[in-house]
Amino acid sequence: MSKVRFSPFEQIDSLRHQIDRVFTDIEGAAQNSYSTWSPPIELLENADHLILRMQLAGIDDKHTDIQVTTESVTISGERHCPKAKSNLCLHSEFNYGKFQRKISLPVPVINSQATASSNAGILTLLLPKVEEAKQRVVKIKLGDTTSASSIPETQSLAETALASA
């Protein structure tokens, strides 16, 4: 009977290769369904809205899909390559094919009231914030400062709040 030597590092290396193969397969499938290019965006904020702008020059509105949830915006579409019959392309830096961008929003929005417009190749989404996300200015009265000095330094603010409740 021969002895089989067990090497945990070989097992770990084998597992790593298997995991790498899985992620390579997933990445390849994702690249087949959507191209690797994505249009640039700007995300702006004012008191009541988030404003999302995306550069979509050369993309027809009918080839653009916009989905808005309370927490994110997903924009997908396709830029078609023009069919040149007599022109030979010598150099191109344009991106063609399908794209998809999912943008996480910093605050919740009212997705049912979102609006979209397109002007000069720039898609603009106006996303109204939910009431809780709007910045409200609240005036707070400053109480008597002598009561703050009576709190012992070893006692935490939470303990003080619990004791006074």
Helices and strands as residue ranges (DSSP letters): H 8-33, E 41-45, E 49-55, G 61-63, E 64-68, E 72-79, E 97-104, G 111-113, E 115-119, E 122-128, G 131-133, H 146-149, H 157-164
